[in-house]
């Protein structure tokens, strides 16, 4: 599995939202500035994540996006799935239709994919949040968090 720019930005944006006091709504522009993400592209990503139900949008002058759940209820797998990331890590040329590929190799890659998916879905936004906070504290950084 290779994380695309879209997946990377999605994780960065949700981590940014997790760092807001009381999960207050945050504007796309504010997230884009803090995380160095093009705002129009970020907006498209956040719309996908909102459609997946992981974030809410709040209208008004103090509006923006906010997490729909606590950080321990949102998995990395859910975030990546919301933006259409392929969670399979099967190497090129290894598939069921390739008769020249050894069935043991195919079975092995299926098992590895299963374990990788389980790991991705077991990592929560809370895990990433605490990693980010630890990194910030060790480097003496302020609350403005850049992934």
VMD Tcl script that builds the backbone (N, CA, C; Angstrom):
set m [mol new atoms 441]
animate dup $m
set s [atomselect $m all]
$s set {name element resname resid chain x y z} {
  {N N UNK 1 A 0.841 -1.173 0.000}
  {CA C UNK 1 A 0.000 0.000 0.000}
  {C C UNK 1 A 0.886 1.236 0.000}
  {N N UNK 2 A 0.596 2.133 -0.902}
  {CA C UNK 2 A 1.325 3.393 -0.953}
  {C C UNK 2 A 0.343 4.517 -0.680}
  {N N UNK 3 A 0.654 5.335 0.295}
  {CA C UNK 3 A -0.215 6.444 0.654}
  {C C UNK 3 A -0.056 7.549 -0.382}
  {N N UNK 4 A -1.167 7.933 -1.013}
  {CA C UNK 4 A -1.119 9.008 -2.001}
  {C C UNK 4 A -1.169 10.358 -1.299}
  {N N UNK 5 A -0.983 11.395 -2.094}
  {CA C UNK 5 A -1.073 12.757 -1.556}
  {C C UNK 5 A -2.434 12.985 -0.925}
  {N N UNK 6 A -3.474 12.494 -1.575}
  {CA C UNK 6 A -4.843 12.655 -1.061}
  {C C UNK 6 A -4.978 12.022 0.320}
  {N N UNK 7 A -4.465 10.816 0.481}
  {CA C UNK 7 A -4.537 10.137 1.768}
  {C C UNK 7 A -3.722 10.851 2.833}
  {N N UNK 8 A -2.537 11.292 2.442}
  {CA C UNK 8 A -1.666 12.023 3.365}
  {C C UNK 8 A -2.351 13.314 3.836}
  {N N UNK 9 A -2.915 14.070 2.898}
  {CA C UNK 9 A -3.608 15.311 3.255}
  {C C UNK 9 A -4.822 15.037 4.131}
  {N N UNK 10 A -5.545 13.949 3.864}
  {CA C UNK 10 A -6.715 13.620 4.668}
  {C C UNK 10 A -6.319 13.371 6.122}
  {N N UNK 11 A -5.265 12.610 6.317}
  {CA C UNK 11 A -4.792 12.325 7.679}
  {C C UNK 11 A -4.323 13.610 8.349}
  {N N UNK 12 A -3.561 14.432 7.622}
  {CA C UNK 12 A -3.090 15.701 8.182}
  {C C UNK 12 A -4.256 16.595 8.601}
  {N N UNK 13 A -5.286 16.666 7.756}
  {CA C UNK 13 A -6.434 17.519 8.050}
  {C C UNK 13 A -7.186 17.035 9.284}
  {N N UNK 14 A -7.408 15.732 9.392}
  {CA C UNK 14 A -8.119 15.226 10.564}
  {C C UNK 14 A -7.287 15.335 11.831}
  {N N UNK 15 A -5.989 15.180 11.705}
  {CA C UNK 15 A -5.130 15.405 12.872}
  {C C UNK 15 A -5.218 16.869 13.303}
  {N N UNK 16 A -5.235 17.767 12.341}
  {CA C UNK 16 A -5.366 19.186 12.645}
  {C C UNK 16 A -6.683 19.437 13.385}
  {N N UNK 17 A -7.766 18.849 12.894}
  {CA C UNK 17 A -9.054 19.013 13.571}
  {C C UNK 17 A -9.021 18.437 14.986}
  {N N UNK 18 A -8.295 17.351 15.173}
  {CA C UNK 18 A -8.226 16.727 16.498}
  {C C UNK 18 A -7.478 17.594 17.501}
  {N N UNK 19 A -6.645 18.475 17.005}
  {CA C UNK 19 A -5.850 19.328 17.885}
  {C C UNK 19 A -6.569 20.628 18.275}
  {N N UNK 20 A -7.753 20.838 17.746}
  {CA C UNK 20 A -8.499 22.055 18.071}
  {C C UNK 20 A -9.164 21.901 19.433}
  {N N UNK 21 A -9.077 22.927 20.271}
  {CA C UNK 21 A -9.705 22.849 21.601}
  {C C UNK 21 A -11.194 22.508 21.492}
  {N N UNK 22 A -11.622 21.529 22.234}
  {CA C UNK 22 A -13.021 21.084 22.259}
  {C C UNK 22 A -13.553 20.755 20.864}
  {N N UNK 23 A -12.671 20.390 19.965}
  {CA C UNK 23 A -13.036 20.045 18.576}
  {C C UNK 23 A -13.867 21.150 17.920}
  {N N UNK 24 A -13.507 22.408 18.209}
  {CA C UNK 24 A -14.211 23.538 17.603}
  {C C UNK 24 A -14.120 23.462 16.083}
  {N N UNK 25 A -15.146 23.974 15.390}
  {CA C UNK 25 A -15.083 24.001 13.927}
  {C C UNK 25 A -13.895 24.846 13.457}
  {N N UNK 26 A -13.276 24.383 12.398}
  {CA C UNK 26 A -12.110 25.056 11.850}
  {C C UNK 26 A -12.298 25.224 10.352}
  {N N UNK 27 A -11.947 26.376 9.848}
  {CA C UNK 27 A -12.142 26.645 8.423}
  {C C UNK 27 A -11.119 25.890 7.576}
  {N N UNK 28 A -11.518 25.633 6.346}
  {CA C UNK 28 A -10.616 24.988 5.388}
  {C C UNK 28 A -9.366 25.841 5.238}
  {N N UNK 29 A -9.562 27.138 5.152}
  {CA C UNK 29 A -8.431 28.056 4.964}
  {C C UNK 29 A -7.416 27.937 6.111}
  {N N UNK 30 A -7.913 27.870 7.349}
  {CA C UNK 30 A -7.019 27.766 8.513}
  {C C UNK 30 A -6.241 26.451 8.475}
  {N N UNK 31 A -6.933 25.351 8.173}
  {CA C UNK 31 A -6.252 24.055 8.097}
  {C C UNK 31 A -5.227 24.080 6.976}
  {N N UNK 32 A -5.642 24.601 5.827}
  {CA C UNK 32 A -4.760 24.653 4.648}
  {C C UNK 32 A -3.496 25.447 4.949}
  {N N UNK 33 A -3.646 26.570 5.648}
  {CA C UNK 33 A -2.475 27.390 6.001}
  {C C UNK 33 A -1.554 26.660 6.967}
  {N N UNK 34 A -2.126 26.063 8.003}
  {CA C UNK 34 A -1.309 25.367 9.000}
  {C C UNK 34 A -0.598 24.153 8.417}
  {N N UNK 35 A -1.278 23.436 7.532}
  {CA C UNK 35 A -0.735 22.174 7.029}
  {C C UNK 35 A -0.099 22.294 5.645}
  {N N UNK 36 A -0.088 23.483 5.091}
  {CA C UNK 36 A 0.504 23.724 3.776}
  {C C UNK 36 A -0.120 22.814 2.716}
  {N N UNK 37 A -1.456 22.872 2.651}
  {CA C UNK 37 A -2.237 22.105 1.690}
  {C C UNK 37 A -3.018 23.105 0.850}
  {N N UNK 38 A -3.058 22.951 -0.465}
  {CA C UNK 38 A -3.872 23.859 -1.279}
  {C C UNK 38 A -5.345 23.792 -0.841}
  {N N UNK 39 A -5.917 24.940 -0.488}
  {CA C UNK 39 A -7.275 24.991 0.062}
  {C C UNK 39 A -8.335 24.379 -0.857}
  {N N UNK 40 A -8.332 24.636 -2.168}
  {CA C UNK 40 A -9.364 24.026 -3.018}
  {C C UNK 40 A -9.282 22.492 -3.014}
  {N N UNK 41 A -8.080 21.958 -3.015}
  {CA C UNK 41 A -7.895 20.502 -2.981}
  {C C UNK 41 A -8.339 19.942 -1.630}
  {N N UNK 42 A -7.990 20.645 -0.566}
  {CA C UNK 42 A -8.381 20.227 0.777}
  {C C UNK 42 A -9.898 20.207 0.916}
  {N N UNK 43 A -10.567 21.208 0.360}
  {CA C UNK 43 A -12.029 21.265 0.423}
  {C C UNK 43 A -12.640 20.013 -0.199}
  {N N UNK 44 A -12.129 19.574 -1.339}
  {CA C UNK 44 A -12.639 18.366 -1.996}
  {C C UNK 44 A -12.427 17.134 -1.121}
  {N N UNK 45 A -11.281 17.065 -0.488}
  {CA C UNK 45 A -10.983 15.936 0.400}
  {C C UNK 45 A -11.921 15.939 1.603}
  {N N UNK 46 A -12.122 17.112 2.200}
  {CA C UNK 46 A -12.982 17.209 3.380}
  {C C UNK 46 A -14.439 16.893 3.049}
  {N N UNK 47 A -14.874 17.218 1.848}
  {CA C UNK 47 A -16.240 16.869 1.443}
  {C C UNK 47 A -16.394 15.352 1.402}
  {N N UNK 48 A -15.400 14.650 0.865}
  {CA C UNK 48 A -15.452 13.184 0.841}
  {C C UNK 48 A -15.497 12.614 2.260}
  {N N UNK 49 A -14.688 13.188 3.133}
  {CA C UNK 49 A -14.638 12.705 4.515}
  {C C UNK 49 A -15.963 12.997 5.233}
  {N N UNK 50 A -16.557 14.144 4.921}
  {CA C UNK 50 A -17.862 14.483 5.497}
  {C C UNK 50 A -18.927 13.504 5.012}
  {N N UNK 51 A -18.901 13.168 3.713}
  {CA C UNK 51 A -19.869 12.198 3.183}
  {C C UNK 51 A -19.701 10.829 3.832}
  {N N UNK 52 A -18.502 10.510 4.265}
  {CA C UNK 52 A -18.260 9.243 4.965}
  {C C UNK 52 A -18.708 9.315 6.424}
  {N N UNK 53 A -19.080 10.513 6.894}
  {CA C UNK 53 A -19.605 10.677 8.244}
  {C C UNK 53 A -18.561 10.866 9.332}
  {N N UNK 54 A -17.299 11.086 8.947}
  {CA C UNK 54 A -16.247 11.232 9.954}
  {C C UNK 54 A -16.121 12.654 10.493}
  {N N UNK 55 A -16.584 13.626 9.708}
  {CA C UNK 55 A -16.554 15.019 10.143}
  {C C UNK 55 A -17.902 15.661 9.845}
  {N N UNK 56 A -18.167 16.766 10.517}
  {CA C UNK 56 A -19.371 17.560 10.290}
  {C C UNK 56 A -18.952 18.918 9.758}
  {N N UNK 57 A -19.845 19.537 9.008}
  {CA C UNK 57 A -19.597 20.918 8.597}
  {C C UNK 57 A -20.552 21.816 9.375}
  {N N UNK 58 A -20.040 22.970 9.763}
  {CA C UNK 58 A -20.810 23.941 10.529}
  {C C UNK 58 A -20.831 25.231 9.724}
  {N N UNK 59 A -22.015 25.742 9.474}
  {CA C UNK 59 A -22.149 26.985 8.707}
  {C C UNK 59 A -21.966 28.199 9.606}
  {N N UNK 60 A -21.684 29.327 8.978}
  {CA C UNK 60 A -21.608 30.592 9.699}
  {C C UNK 60 A -20.197 31.123 9.790}
  {N N UNK 61 A -20.100 32.315 10.366}
  {CA C UNK 61 A -18.801 32.994 10.442}
  {C C UNK 61 A -17.795 32.249 11.316}
  {N N UNK 62 A -18.264 31.493 12.277}
  {CA C UNK 62 A -17.387 30.692 13.135}
  {C C UNK 62 A -17.418 29.222 12.733}
  {N N UNK 63 A -17.899 28.979 11.535}
  {CA C UNK 63 A -18.076 27.610 11.070}
  {C C UNK 63 A -16.811 26.999 10.505}
  {N N UNK 64 A -16.998 25.867 9.902}
  {CA C UNK 64 A -15.894 25.106 9.327}
  {C C UNK 64 A -16.191 23.626 9.476}
  {N N UNK 65 A -15.165 22.870 9.677}
  {CA C UNK 65 A -15.304 21.423 9.856}
  {C C UNK 65 A -14.873 21.038 11.262}
  {N N UNK 66 A -15.506 19.979 11.782}
  {CA C UNK 66 A -15.142 19.448 13.087}
  {C C UNK 66 A -15.323 17.933 13.049}
  {N N UNK 67 A -14.625 17.265 13.938}
  {CA C UNK 67 A -14.742 15.809 14.010}
  {C C UNK 67 A -16.155 15.415 14.425}
  {N N UNK 68 A -16.670 14.354 13.828}
  {CA C UNK 68 A -18.001 13.857 14.170}
  {C C UNK 68 A -17.950 12.894 15.356}
  {N N UNK 69 A -16.768 12.365 15.652}
  {CA C UNK 69 A -16.590 11.391 16.729}
  {C C UNK 69 A -15.342 11.732 17.526}
  {N N UNK 70 A -15.229 11.119 18.671}
  {CA C UNK 70 A -14.003 11.235 19.454}
  {C C UNK 70 A -12.855 10.605 18.664}
  {N N UNK 71 A -11.639 11.033 18.942}
  {CA C UNK 71 A -10.485 10.571 18.178}
  {C C UNK 71 A -10.246 9.066 18.285}
  {N N UNK 72 A -10.668 8.462 19.385}
  {CA C UNK 72 A -10.469 7.013 19.512}
  {C C UNK 72 A -11.526 6.206 18.756}
  {N N UNK 73 A -12.488 6.893 18.131}
  {CA C UNK 73 A -13.538 6.235 17.361}
  {C C UNK 73 A -13.331 6.359 15.849}
  {N N UNK 74 A -12.238 7.007 15.443}
  {CA C UNK 74 A -11.943 7.188 14.018}
  {C C UNK 74 A -10.624 6.490 13.715}
  {N N UNK 75 A -10.681 5.518 12.801}
  {CA C UNK 75 A -9.459 4.775 12.471}
  {C C UNK 75 A -8.786 5.329 11.225}
  {N N UNK 76 A -7.513 5.055 11.129}
  {CA C UNK 76 A -6.752 5.417 9.947}
  {C C UNK 76 A -7.383 4.783 8.716}
  {N N UNK 77 A -7.823 3.546 8.832}
  {CA C UNK 77 A -8.479 2.853 7.728}
  {C C UNK 77 A -9.729 3.574 7.262}
  {N N UNK 78 A -10.536 4.068 8.204}
  {CA C UNK 78 A -11.744 4.810 7.840}
  {C C UNK 78 A -11.406 6.090 7.077}
  {N N UNK 79 A -10.381 6.776 7.524}
  {CA C UNK 79 A -9.974 8.026 6.870}
  {C C UNK 79 A -9.525 7.736 5.440}
  {N N UNK 80 A -8.663 6.748 5.299}
  {CA C UNK 80 A -8.134 6.422 3.971}
  {C C UNK 80 A -9.231 5.890 3.054}
  {N N UNK 81 A -10.118 5.083 3.599}
  {CA C UNK 81 A -11.233 4.554 2.815}
  {C C UNK 81 A -12.140 5.692 2.348}
  {N N UNK 82 A -12.361 6.687 3.221}
  {CA C UNK 82 A -13.242 7.814 2.894}
  {C C UNK 82 A -12.775 8.592 1.662}
  {N N UNK 83 A -11.470 8.663 1.468}
  {CA C UNK 83 A -10.946 9.415 0.320}
  {C C UNK 83 A -10.580 8.511 -0.850}
  {N N UNK 84 A -10.961 7.239 -0.756}
  {CA C UNK 84 A -10.781 6.326 -1.871}
  {C C UNK 84 A -9.408 5.714 -2.014}
  {N N UNK 85 A -8.663 5.665 -0.922}
  {CA C UNK 85 A -7.344 5.033 -0.984}
  {C C UNK 85 A -7.494 3.528 -1.167}
  {N N UNK 86 A -6.601 2.946 -1.912}
  {CA C UNK 86 A -6.556 1.502 -2.089}
  {C C UNK 86 A -5.743 0.921 -0.940}
  {N N UNK 87 A -6.384 0.134 -0.116}
  {CA C UNK 87 A -5.716 -0.430 1.053}
  {C C UNK 87 A -5.056 -1.771 0.759}
  {N N UNK 88 A -5.048 -2.171 -0.488}
  {CA C UNK 88 A -4.384 -3.411 -0.890}
  {C C UNK 88 A -2.909 -3.128 -1.168}
  {N N UNK 89 A -2.066 -4.055 -0.827}
  {CA C UNK 89 A -0.636 -3.874 -1.078}
  {C C UNK 89 A -0.061 -5.006 -1.924}
  {N N UNK 90 A -0.907 -5.621 -2.713}
  {CA C UNK 90 A -0.488 -6.724 -3.579}
  {C C UNK 90 A 0.504 -6.193 -4.611}
  {N N UNK 91 A 1.657 -6.802 -4.725}
  {CA C UNK 91 A 2.633 -6.347 -5.718}
  {C C UNK 91 A 2.104 -6.552 -7.141}
  {N N UNK 92 A 2.605 -5.726 -8.046}
  {CA C UNK 92 A 2.220 -5.855 -9.449}
  {C C UNK 92 A 2.539 -7.258 -9.950}
  {N N UNK 93 A 1.654 -7.796 -10.750}
  {CA C UNK 93 A 1.884 -9.123 -11.318}
  {C C UNK 93 A 1.420 -10.272 -10.446}
  {N N UNK 94 A 0.992 -9.979 -9.226}
  {CA C UNK 94 A 0.503 -11.042 -8.329}
  {C C UNK 94 A -1.010 -10.891 -8.231}
  {N N UNK 95 A -1.727 -11.805 -8.828}
  {CA C UNK 95 A -3.185 -11.804 -8.695}
  {C C UNK 95 A -3.721 -13.193 -8.988}
  {N N UNK 96 A -5.004 -13.325 -8.829}
  {CA C UNK 96 A -5.625 -14.647 -9.009}
  {C C UNK 96 A -5.586 -15.121 -10.454}
  {N N UNK 97 A -5.615 -14.207 -11.404}
  {CA C UNK 97 A -5.672 -14.589 -12.808}
  {C C UNK 97 A -4.306 -14.959 -13.371}
  {N N UNK 98 A -3.262 -14.645 -12.683}
  {CA C UNK 98 A -1.912 -14.912 -13.184}
  {C C UNK 98 A -1.564 -16.373 -12.895}
  {N N UNK 99 A -1.744 -17.215 -13.893}
  {CA C UNK 99 A -1.523 -18.651 -13.684}
  {C C UNK 99 A -0.060 -19.001 -13.490}
  {N N UNK 100 A 0.847 -18.098 -13.920}
  {CA C UNK 100 A 2.262 -18.396 -13.741}
  {C C UNK 100 A 2.728 -18.113 -12.313}
  {N N UNK 101 A 1.906 -17.413 -11.549}
  {CA C UNK 101 A 2.264 -17.099 -10.176}
  {C C UNK 101 A 1.960 -18.296 -9.277}
  {N N UNK 102 A 2.897 -18.621 -8.466}
  {CA C UNK 102 A 2.767 -19.723 -7.509}
  {C C UNK 102 A 1.591 -19.450 -6.566}
  {N N UNK 103 A 0.716 -20.413 -6.355}
  {CA C UNK 103 A -0.438 -20.229 -5.481}
  {C C UNK 103 A -0.024 -19.902 -4.063}
  {N N UNK 104 A 1.148 -20.368 -3.640}
  {CA C UNK 104 A 1.633 -20.056 -2.288}
  {C C UNK 104 A 1.916 -18.559 -2.178}
  {N N UNK 105 A 2.497 -17.985 -3.217}
  {CA C UNK 105 A 2.783 -16.549 -3.222}
  {C C UNK 105 A 1.487 -15.749 -3.145}
  {N N UNK 106 A 0.497 -16.145 -3.916}
  {CA C UNK 106 A -0.799 -15.461 -3.891}
  {C C UNK 106 A -1.421 -15.575 -2.498}
  {N N UNK 107 A -1.398 -16.756 -1.916}
  {CA C UNK 107 A -1.967 -16.961 -0.581}
  {C C UNK 107 A -1.224 -16.127 0.461}
  {N N UNK 108 A 0.085 -16.083 0.336}
  {CA C UNK 108 A 0.895 -15.288 1.257}
  {C C UNK 108 A 0.522 -13.810 1.174}
  {N N UNK 109 A 0.419 -13.280 -0.030}
  {CA C UNK 109 A 0.074 -11.867 -0.195}
  {C C UNK 109 A -1.339 -11.566 0.287}
  {N N UNK 110 A -2.257 -12.525 0.115}
  {CA C UNK 110 A -3.606 -12.326 0.646}
  {C C UNK 110 A -3.568 -12.189 2.171}
  {N N UNK 111 A -2.812 -13.084 2.802}
  {CA C UNK 111 A -2.688 -13.035 4.271}
  {C C UNK 111 A -2.023 -11.727 4.725}
  {N N UNK 112 A -0.967 -11.322 4.026}
  {CA C UNK 112 A -0.284 -10.075 4.370}
  {C C UNK 112 A -1.221 -8.873 4.216}
  {N N UNK 113 A -1.996 -8.859 3.142}
  {CA C UNK 113 A -2.961 -7.775 2.941}
  {C C UNK 113 A -3.979 -7.736 4.072}
  {N N UNK 114 A -4.438 -8.896 4.475}
  {CA C UNK 114 A -5.404 -8.976 5.567}
  {C C UNK 114 A -4.810 -8.399 6.855}
  {N N UNK 115 A -3.582 -8.761 7.163}
  {CA C UNK 115 A -2.926 -8.267 8.385}
  {C C UNK 115 A -2.667 -6.770 8.310}
  {N N UNK 116 A -2.275 -6.287 7.136}
  {CA C UNK 116 A -2.026 -4.853 6.970}
  {C C UNK 116 A -3.320 -4.073 7.165}
  {N N UNK 117 A -4.411 -4.555 6.576}
  {CA C UNK 117 A -5.707 -3.887 6.753}
  {C C UNK 117 A -6.111 -3.863 8.223}
  {N N UNK 118 A -5.932 -4.992 8.912}
  {CA C UNK 118 A -6.265 -5.033 10.338}
  {C C UNK 118 A -5.454 -3.991 11.104}
  {N N UNK 119 A -4.181 -3.880 10.776}
  {CA C UNK 119 A -3.331 -2.896 11.453}
  {C C UNK 119 A -3.789 -1.471 11.159}
  {N N UNK 120 A -4.113 -1.194 9.907}
  {CA C UNK 120 A -4.543 0.154 9.521}
  {C C UNK 120 A -5.843 0.527 10.226}
  {N N UNK 121 A -6.747 -0.432 10.349}
  {CA C UNK 121 A -8.010 -0.155 11.029}
  {C C UNK 121 A -7.866 -0.151 12.559}
  {N N UNK 122 A -6.768 -0.649 13.083}
  {CA C UNK 122 A -6.568 -0.628 14.536}
  {C C UNK 122 A -5.883 0.656 15.011}
  {N N UNK 123 A -5.289 1.401 14.098}
  {CA C UNK 123 A -4.655 2.677 14.456}
  {C C UNK 123 A -5.733 3.753 14.426}
  {N N UNK 124 A -5.898 4.427 15.550}
  {CA C UNK 124 A -6.928 5.460 15.628}
  {C C UNK 124 A -6.324 6.849 15.506}
  {N N UNK 125 A -7.199 7.801 15.280}
  {CA C UNK 125 A -6.780 9.193 15.248}
  {C C UNK 125 A -6.207 9.593 16.615}
  {N N UNK 126 A -6.713 8.979 17.676}
  {CA C UNK 126 A -6.183 9.243 19.018}
  {C C UNK 126 A -4.724 8.806 19.105}
  {N N UNK 127 A -4.392 7.656 18.533}
  {CA C UNK 127 A -3.006 7.182 18.526}
  {C C UNK 127 A -2.109 8.200 17.827}
  {N N UNK 128 A -2.550 8.650 16.668}
  {CA C UNK 128 A -1.769 9.626 15.902}
  {C C UNK 128 A -1.694 10.957 16.638}
  {N N UNK 129 A -2.794 11.342 17.294}
  {CA C UNK 129 A -2.848 12.574 18.074}
  {C C UNK 129 A -1.790 12.555 19.182}
  {N N UNK 130 A -1.745 11.464 19.936}
  {CA C UNK 130 A -0.778 11.380 21.039}
  {C C UNK 130 A 0.656 11.334 20.522}
  {N N UNK 131 A 0.864 10.692 19.390}
  {CA C UNK 131 A 2.190 10.714 18.766}
  {C C UNK 131 A 2.569 12.141 18.377}
  {N N UNK 132 A 1.604 12.853 17.812}
  {CA C UNK 132 A 1.856 14.232 17.386}
  {C C UNK 132 A 2.140 15.123 18.589}
  {N N UNK 133 A 1.341 14.983 19.649}
  {CA C UNK 133 A 1.553 15.786 20.866}
  {C C UNK 133 A 2.910 15.472 21.507}
  {N N UNK 134 A 3.291 14.215 21.519}
  {CA C UNK 134 A 4.589 13.833 22.083}
  {C C UNK 134 A 5.717 14.478 21.283}
  {N N UNK 135 A 5.584 14.443 19.972}
  {CA C UNK 135 A 6.597 15.048 19.106}
  {C C UNK 135 A 6.673 16.554 19.363}
  {N N UNK 136 A 5.492 17.203 19.464}
  {CA C UNK 136 A 5.458 18.631 19.746}
  {C C UNK 136 A 6.161 18.953 21.055}
  {N N UNK 137 A 5.828 18.197 22.091}
  {CA C UNK 137 A 6.409 18.445 23.411}
  {C C UNK 137 A 7.920 18.242 23.392}
  {N N UNK 138 A 8.374 17.210 22.708}
  {CA C UNK 138 A 9.812 16.937 22.679}
  {C C UNK 138 A 10.585 18.005 21.924}
  {N N UNK 139 A 9.885 18.705 21.006}
  {CA C UNK 139 A 10.569 19.733 20.228}
  {C C UNK 139 A 10.212 21.130 20.696}
  {N N UNK 140 A 9.433 21.229 21.775}
  {CA C UNK 140 A 9.062 22.521 22.327}
  {C C UNK 140 A 8.198 23.354 21.398}
  {N N UNK 141 A 7.394 22.691 20.583}
  {CA C UNK 141 A 6.550 23.404 19.627}
  {C C UNK 141 A 5.276 23.876 20.287}
  {N N UNK 142 A 4.667 24.906 19.682}
  {CA C UNK 142 A 3.383 25.420 20.155}
  {C C UNK 142 A 2.267 24.532 19.642}
  {N N UNK 143 A 1.027 24.953 19.895}
  {CA C UNK 143 A -0.129 24.181 19.488}
  {C C UNK 143 A -0.340 24.110 17.986}
  {N N UNK 144 A 0.225 25.026 17.206}
  {CA C UNK 144 A 0.075 24.938 15.763}
  {C C UNK 144 A 0.857 23.742 15.281}
  {N N UNK 145 A 0.142 22.757 14.858}
  {CA C UNK 145 A 0.716 21.473 14.534}
  {C C UNK 145 A 0.810 21.274 13.033}
  {N N UNK 146 A 1.970 20.909 12.568}
  {CA C UNK 146 A 2.161 20.593 11.157}
  {C C UNK 146 A 2.631 19.170 11.079}
  {N N UNK 147 A 1.915 18.362 10.313}
  {CA C UNK 147 A 2.274 16.953 10.149}
  {C C UNK 147 A 3.423 16.855 9.168}
}
mol reanalyze $m
mol bondsrecalc $m
mol representation Tube
mol addrep $m
